[in-house]
Amino acid sequence: MLPINGFAIRKGKWKLIVGRGSGGRTKIDNSIKDKIQLFDMGKDVRETKNVYQAHPEIVQELTTLLEKYKSSGRSTPSGK
């Protein structure tokens, strides 16, 4: 589903992380073992509850945006 790996994106209250790993945490729970991690930063600033299964539309939106940024090489306007 996701050809991108090792990237993260934040939009509004949502933060999407694509790629397995703990992000430097020493203790990994089951949600962090998932390849797709979505967090509601408005409710969960410590990123303890992976909610990607409950919000597939947000995952799709942020994945599309991340792929766009990756293919263009930037997430800010080019100034042209």
N, CA, C and O atoms as CSV, one atom per row, in Angstrom:
chain,resi,resn,atom,element,x,y,z
A,1,MET,N,N,0.810,-1.195,0.000
A,1,MET,CA,C,0.000,0.000,0.000
A,1,MET,C,C,0.857,1.263,0.000
A,1,MET,O,O,0.584,2.192,-0.761
A,2,LEU,N,N,1.885,1.309,0.839
A,2,LEU,CA,C,2.686,2.514,0.971
A,2,LEU,C,C,4.107,2.267,0.465
A,2,LEU,O,O,4.873,1.560,1.120
A,3,PRO,N,N,4.473,2.833,-0.687
A,3,PRO,CA,C,5.820,2.651,-1.195
A,3,PRO,C,C,6.855,3.499,-0.465
A,3,PRO,O,O,8.056,3.336,-0.681
A,4,ILE,N,N,6.400,4.392,0.389
A,4,ILE,CA,C,7.308,5.255,1.134
A,4,ILE,C,C,7.606,4.603,2.472
A,4,ILE,O,O,6.781,3.849,2.989
A,5,ASN,N,N,8.767,4.881,3.038
A,5,ASN,CA,C,9.145,4.279,4.306
A,5,ASN,C,C,10.110,5.216,5.025
A,5,ASN,O,O,10.959,5.852,4.399
A,6,GLY,N,N,9.971,5.290,6.324
A,6,GLY,CA,C,10.867,6.112,7.110
A,6,GLY,C,C,10.555,7.597,7.058
A,6,GLY,O,O,11.448,8.425,7.239
A,7,PHE,N,N,9.302,7.942,6.815
A,7,PHE,CA,C,8.887,9.344,6.737
A,7,PHE,C,C,7.753,9.606,7.717
A,7,PHE,O,O,7.056,8.688,8.150
A,8,ALA,N,N,7.584,10.882,8.058
A,8,ALA,CA,C,6.468,11.306,8.898
A,8,ALA,C,C,5.930,12.618,8.357
A,8,ALA,O,O,6.644,13.388,7.713
A,9,ILE,N,N,4.659,12.855,8.631
A,9,ILE,CA,C,4.023,14.103,8.204
A,9,ILE,C,C,3.014,14.508,9.264
A,9,ILE,O,O,2.381,13.665,9.900
A,10,ARG,N,N,2.879,15.801,9.439
A,10,ARG,CA,C,1.913,16.333,10.399
A,10,ARG,C,C,1.014,17.321,9.677
A,10,ARG,O,O,1.489,18.184,8.939
A,11,LYS,N,N,-0.285,17.189,9.893
A,11,LYS,CA,C,-1.258,18.132,9.345
A,11,LYS,C,C,-2.345,18.320,10.393
A,11,LYS,O,O,-3.051,17.378,10.754
A,12,GLY,N,N,-2.465,19.552,10.874
A,12,GLY,CA,C,-3.438,19.811,11.928
A,12,GLY,C,C,-3.116,18.980,13.155
A,12,GLY,O,O,-1.985,18.975,13.640
A,13,LYS,N,N,-4.114,18.283,13.648
A,13,LYS,CA,C,-3.905,17.481,14.852
A,13,LYS,C,C,-3.340,16.097,14.553
A,13,LYS,O,O,-3.016,15.350,15.477
A,14,TRP,N,N,-3.218,15.746,13.276
A,14,TRP,CA,C,-2.805,14.398,12.887
A,14,TRP,C,C,-1.318,14.305,12.583
A,14,TRP,O,O,-0.736,15.201,11.972
A,15,LYS,N,N,-0.719,13.211,13.018
A,15,LYS,CA,C,0.676,12.900,12.693
A,15,LYS,C,C,0.722,11.473,12.174
A,15,LYS,O,O,0.312,10.535,12.858
A,16,LEU,N,N,1.229,11.319,10.950
A,16,LEU,CA,C,1.358,10.010,10.317
A,16,LEU,C,C,2.833,9.659,10.232
A,16,LEU,O,O,3.647,10.459,9.770
A,17,ILE,N,N,3.171,8.457,10.680
A,17,ILE,CA,C,4.532,7.940,10.582
A,17,ILE,C,C,4.464,6.669,9.758
A,17,ILE,O,O,3.673,5.772,10.052
A,18,VAL,N,N,5.296,6.591,8.719
A,18,VAL,CA,C,5.325,5.419,7.852
A,18,VAL,C,C,6.658,4.720,8.057
A,18,VAL,O,O,7.713,5.282,7.767
A,19,GLY,N,N,6.607,3.505,8.552
A,19,GLY,CA,C,7.813,2.719,8.800
A,19,GLY,C,C,7.802,2.161,10.204
A,19,GLY,O,O,7.371,2.818,11.151
A,20,ARG,N,N,8.280,0.949,10.321
A,20,ARG,CA,C,8.332,0.326,11.646
A,20,ARG,C,C,9.417,0.973,12.479
A,20,ARG,O,O,10.382,1.532,11.959
A,21,GLY,N,N,9.238,0.885,13.757
A,21,GLY,CA,C,10.253,1.395,14.664
A,21,GLY,C,C,9.637,2.152,15.812
A,21,GLY,O,O,8.465,2.529,15.795
A,22,SER,N,N,10.456,2.357,16.794
A,22,SER,CA,C,9.976,2.989,18.010
A,22,SER,C,C,10.236,4.482,18.035
A,22,SER,O,O,9.774,5.171,18.944
A,23,GLY,N,N,10.965,4.995,17.057
A,23,GLY,CA,C,11.307,6.409,17.087
A,23,GLY,C,C,12.252,6.745,18.223
A,23,GLY,O,O,12.289,7.883,18.691
A,24,GLY,N,N,13.010,5.767,18.665
A,24,GLY,CA,C,13.978,5.982,19.727
A,24,GLY,C,C,13.503,5.538,21.097
A,24,GLY,O,O,14.247,5.625,22.073
A,25,ARG,N,N,12.289,5.071,21.174
A,25,ARG,CA,C,11.781,4.604,22.462
A,25,ARG,C,C,12.434,3.273,22.819
A,25,ARG,O,O,12.768,2.483,21.936
A,26,THR,N,N,12.611,3.032,24.088
A,26,THR,CA,C,13.246,1.788,24.511
A,26,THR,C,C,12.238,0.664,24.683
A,26,THR,O,O,12.593,-0.509,24.572
A,27,LYS,N,N,11.002,1.005,24.949
A,27,LYS,CA,C,9.962,0.007,25.157
A,27,LYS,C,C,8.958,0.121,24.017
A,27,LYS,O,O,8.339,1.171,23.840
A,28,ILE,N,N,8.791,-0.944,23.247
A,28,ILE,CA,C,7.907,-0.914,22.089
A,28,ILE,C,C,6.636,-1.694,22.405
A,28,ILE,O,O,6.693,-2.878,22.736
A,29,ASP,N,N,5.475,-1.017,22.301
A,29,ASP,CA,C,4.215,-1.729,22.483
A,29,ASP,C,C,3.705,-2.197,21.122
A,29,ASP,O,O,4.322,-1.908,20.097
A,30,ASN,N,N,2.599,-2.910,21.105
A,30,ASN,CA,C,2.073,-3.483,19.865
A,30,ASN,C,C,1.746,-2.442,18.815
A,30,ASN,O,O,1.939,-2.703,17.628
A,31,SER,N,N,1.257,-1.267,19.202
A,31,SER,CA,C,0.893,-0.262,18.205
A,31,SER,C,C,2.119,0.268,17.470
A,31,SER,O,O,2.028,0.612,16.292
A,32,ILE,N,N,3.242,0.338,18.136
A,32,ILE,CA,C,4.450,0.868,17.508
A,32,ILE,C,C,5.071,-0.154,16.561
A,32,ILE,O,O,5.867,0.217,15.700
A,33,LYS,N,N,4.730,-1.408,16.700
A,33,LYS,CA,C,5.243,-2.431,15.799
A,33,LYS,C,C,4.602,-2.334,14.419
A,33,LYS,O,O,5.128,-2.881,13.450
A,34,ASP,N,N,3.468,-1.640,14.325
A,34,ASP,CA,C,2.780,-1.492,13.048
A,34,ASP,C,C,3.585,-0.605,12.108
A,34,ASP,O,O,4.276,0.313,12.549
A,35,LYS,N,N,3.493,-0.884,10.807
A,35,LYS,CA,C,4.209,-0.081,9.815
A,35,LYS,C,C,3.588,1.305,9.668
A,35,LYS,O,O,4.297,2.273,9.392
A,36,ILE,N,N,2.288,1.408,9.847
A,36,ILE,CA,C,1.597,2.690,9.744
A,36,ILE,C,C,1.207,3.134,11.148
A,36,ILE,O,O,0.564,2.396,11.894
A,37,GLN,N,N,1.605,4.344,11.489
A,37,GLN,CA,C,1.255,4.884,12.792
A,37,GLN,C,C,0.573,6.236,12.586
A,37,GLN,O,O,1.113,7.124,11.926
A,38,LEU,N,N,-0.611,6.374,13.156
A,38,LEU,CA,C,-1.351,7.631,13.088
A,38,LEU,C,C,-1.714,8.037,14.505
A,38,LEU,O,O,-2.277,7.255,15.271
A,39,PHE,N,N,-1.380,9.272,14.835
A,39,PHE,CA,C,-1.662,9.766,16.176
A,39,PHE,C,C,-2.470,11.050,16.107
A,39,PHE,O,O,-2.240,11.901,15.247
A,40,ASP,N,N,-3.420,11.178,17.024
A,40,ASP,CA,C,-4.196,12.402,17.200
A,40,ASP,C,C,-3.447,13.234,18.234
A,40,ASP,O,O,-3.596,13.026,19.438
A,41,MET,N,N,-2.646,14.173,17.755
A,41,MET,CA,C,-1.789,14.950,18.642
A,41,MET,C,C,-2.581,15.902,19.539
A,41,MET,O,O,-2.055,16.397,20.536
A,42,GLY,N,N,-3.833,16.156,19.191
A,42,GLY,CA,C,-4.683,16.976,20.044
A,42,GLY,C,C,-5.084,16.258,21.322
A,42,GLY,O,O,-5.329,16.889,22.350
A,43,LYS,N,N,-5.151,14.936,21.251
A,43,LYS,CA,C,-5.561,14.125,22.400
A,43,LYS,C,C,-4.427,13.276,22.964
A,43,LYS,O,O,-4.504,12.815,24.103
A,44,ASP,N,N,-3.370,13.066,22.168
A,44,ASP,CA,C,-2.340,12.089,22.534
A,44,ASP,C,C,-0.953,12.603,22.151
A,44,ASP,O,O,-0.321,12.065,21.243
A,45,VAL,N,N,-0.483,13.634,22.835
A,45,VAL,CA,C,0.810,14.229,22.486
A,45,VAL,C,C,1.983,13.288,22.754
A,45,VAL,O,O,3.065,13.476,22.199
A,46,ARG,N,N,1.781,12.294,23.586
A,46,ARG,CA,C,2.852,11.334,23.881
A,46,ARG,C,C,2.896,10.186,22.879
A,46,ARG,O,O,3.748,9.303,22.976
A,47,GLU,N,N,1.980,10.199,21.922
A,47,GLU,CA,C,1.924,9.191,20.858
A,47,GLU,C,C,1.862,7.768,21.426
A,47,GLU,O,O,2.696,6.917,21.114
A,48,THR,N,N,0.864,7.540,22.258
A,48,THR,CA,C,0.729,6.233,22.895
A,48,THR,C,C,-0.348,5.361,22.260
A,48,THR,O,O,-0.349,4.145,22.451
A,49,LYS,N,N,-1.279,5.975,21.495
A,49,LYS,CA,C,-2.381,5.208,20.916
A,49,LYS,C,C,-2.397,5.372,19.399
A,49,LYS,O,O,-2.734,6.436,18.880
A,50,ASN,N,N,-2.030,4.307,18.703
A,50,ASN,CA,C,-2.023,4.304,17.244
A,50,ASN,C,C,-3.461,4.121,16.767
A,50,ASN,O,O,-4.074,3.085,17.024
A,51,VAL,N,N,-4.001,5.128,16.069
A,51,VAL,CA,C,-5.415,5.113,15.671
A,51,VAL,C,C,-5.602,4.950,14.162
A,51,VAL,O,O,-6.650,5.315,13.628
A,52,TYR,N,N,-4.607,4.410,13.476
A,52,TYR,CA,C,-4.686,4.337,12.010
A,52,TYR,C,C,-5.841,3.478,11.523
A,52,TYR,O,O,-6.421,3.784,10.481
A,53,GLN,N,N,-6.194,2.427,12.226
A,53,GLN,CA,C,-7.294,1.567,11.772
A,53,GLN,C,C,-8.643,2.263,11.895
A,53,GLN,O,O,-9.568,1.951,11.145
A,54,ALA,N,N,-8.767,3.187,12.817
A,54,ALA,CA,C,-10.029,3.902,13.019
A,54,ALA,C,C,-10.202,5.079,12.060
A,54,ALA,O,O,-11.301,5.619,11.935
A,55,HIS,N,N,-9.122,5.482,11.380
A,55,HIS,CA,C,-9.178,6.667,10.515
A,55,HIS,C,C,-8.487,6.425,9.174
A,55,HIS,O,O,-7.510,7.104,8.858
A,56,PRO,N,N,-8.977,5.469,8.378
A,56,PRO,CA,C,-8.319,5.180,7.090
A,56,PRO,C,C,-8.344,6.360,6.126
A,56,PRO,O,O,-7.448,6.491,5.291
A,57,GLU,N,N,-9.347,7.215,6.225
A,57,GLU,CA,C,-9.424,8.371,5.331
A,57,GLU,C,C,-8.323,9.378,5.633
A,57,GLU,O,O,-7.807,10.016,4.715
A,58,ILE,N,N,-7.957,9.533,6.887
A,58,ILE,CA,C,-6.864,10.432,7.273
A,58,ILE,C,C,-5.532,9.841,6.818
A,58,ILE,O,O,-4.662,10.558,6.324
A,59,VAL,N,N,-5.382,8.530,6.988
A,59,VAL,CA,C,-4.163,7.856,6.525
A,59,VAL,C,C,-3.995,8.067,5.026
A,59,VAL,O,O,-2.898,8.383,4.565
A,60,GLN,N,N,-5.069,7.897,4.263
A,60,GLN,CA,C,-4.998,8.077,2.810
A,60,GLN,C,C,-4.644,9.518,2.447
A,60,GLN,O,O,-3.794,9.753,1.589
A,61,GLU,N,N,-5.290,10.473,3.096
A,61,GLU,CA,C,-5.026,11.888,2.813
A,61,GLU,C,C,-3.569,12.251,3.087
A,61,GLU,O,O,-2.917,12.890,2.262
A,62,LEU,N,N,-3.066,11.842,4.243
A,62,LEU,CA,C,-1.694,12.190,4.605
A,62,LEU,C,C,-0.672,11.421,3.779
A,62,LEU,O,O,0.400,11.945,3.478
A,63,THR,N,N,-0.992,10.185,3.411
A,63,THR,CA,C,-0.101,9.404,2.552
A,63,THR,C,C,0.020,10.055,1.181
A,63,THR,O,O,1.119,10.164,0.637
A,64,THR,N,N,-1.098,10.483,0.628
A,64,THR,CA,C,-1.092,11.164,-0.670
A,64,THR,C,C,-0.260,12.439,-0.604
A,64,THR,O,O,0.529,12.716,-1.508
A,65,LEU,N,N,-0.431,13.205,0.451
A,65,LEU,CA,C,0.326,14.439,0.629
A,65,LEU,C,C,1.820,14.149,0.793
A,65,LEU,O,O,2.659,14.848,0.224
A,66,LEU,N,N,2.141,13.129,1.563
A,66,LEU,CA,C,3.537,12.751,1.769
A,66,LEU,C,C,4.185,12.295,0.466
A,66,LEU,O,O,5.333,12.642,0.187
A,67,GLU,N,N,3.457,11.522,-0.327
A,67,GLU,CA,C,3.978,11.081,-1.625
A,67,GLU,C,C,4.219,12.276,-2.551
A,67,GLU,O,O,5.204,12.307,-3.288
A,68,LYS,N,N,3.319,13.252,-2.508
A,68,LYS,CA,C,3.485,14.470,-3.312
A,68,LYS,C,C,4.747,15.217,-2.893
A,68,LYS,O,O,5.540,15.628,-3.740
A,69,TYR,N,N,4.929,15.390,-1.600
A,69,TYR,CA,C,6.113,16.086,-1.099
A,69,TYR,C,C,7.384,15.333,-1.462
A,69,TYR,O,O,8.384,15.936,-1.853
A,70,LYS,N,N,7.340,14.013,-1.330
A,70,LYS,CA,C,8.523,13.207,-1.633
A,70,LYS,C,C,8.881,13.308,-3.114
A,70,LYS,O,O,10.056,13.444,-3.455
A,71,SER,N,N,7.891,13.243,-3.992
A,71,SER,CA,C,8.172,13.285,-5.428
A,71,SER,C,C,8.648,14.667,-5.880
A,71,SER,O,O,9.439,14.774,-6.817
A,72,SER,N,N,8.170,15.724,-5.220
A,72,SER,CA,C,8.600,17.073,-5.597
A,72,SER,C,C,9.896,17.475,-4.903
A,72,SER,O,O,10.546,18.444,-5.295
A,73,GLY,N,N,10.263,16.725,-3.872
A,73,GLY,CA,C,11.500,17.020,-3.156
A,73,GLY,C,C,11.384,18.118,-2.122
A,73,GLY,O,O,12.388,18.552,-1.558
A,74,ARG,N,N,10.156,18.575,-1.866
A,74,ARG,CA,C,9.987,19.646,-0.889
A,74,ARG,C,C,8.545,19.703,-0.383
A,74,ARG,O,O,7.621,19.208,-1.028
A,75,SER,N,N,8.381,20.321,0.786
A,75,SER,CA,C,7.044,20.505,1.346
A,75,SER,C,C,6.671,21.978,1.441
A,75,SER,O,O,5.613,22.322,1.967
A,76,THR,N,N,7.535,22.840,0.936
A,76,THR,CA,C,7.266,24.277,0.930
A,76,THR,C,C,7.229,24.776,-0.509
A,76,THR,O,O,7.814,24.144,-1.389
A,77,PRO,N,N,6.559,25.889,-0.768
A,77,PRO,CA,C,6.521,26.415,-2.137
A,77,PRO,C,C,7.926,26.728,-2.655
A,77,PRO,O,O,8.810,27.103,-1.885
A,78,SER,N,N,8.119,26.574,-3.947
A,78,SER,CA,C,9.444,26.795,-4.538
A,78,SER,C,C,9.772,28.268,-4.725
A,78,SER,O,O,10.919,28.605,-5.017
A,79,GLY,N,N,8.811,29.140,-4.567
A,79,GLY,CA,C,9.045,30.565,-4.722
A,79,GLY,C,C,8.903,31.051,-6.149
A,79,GLY,O,O,9.202,32.208,-6.443
A,80,LYS,N,N,8.453,30.187,-7.032
A,80,LYS,CA,C,8.269,30.571,-8.438
A,80,LYS,C,C,6.941,31.250,-8.635
A,80,LYS,O,O,6.609,31.644,-9.753
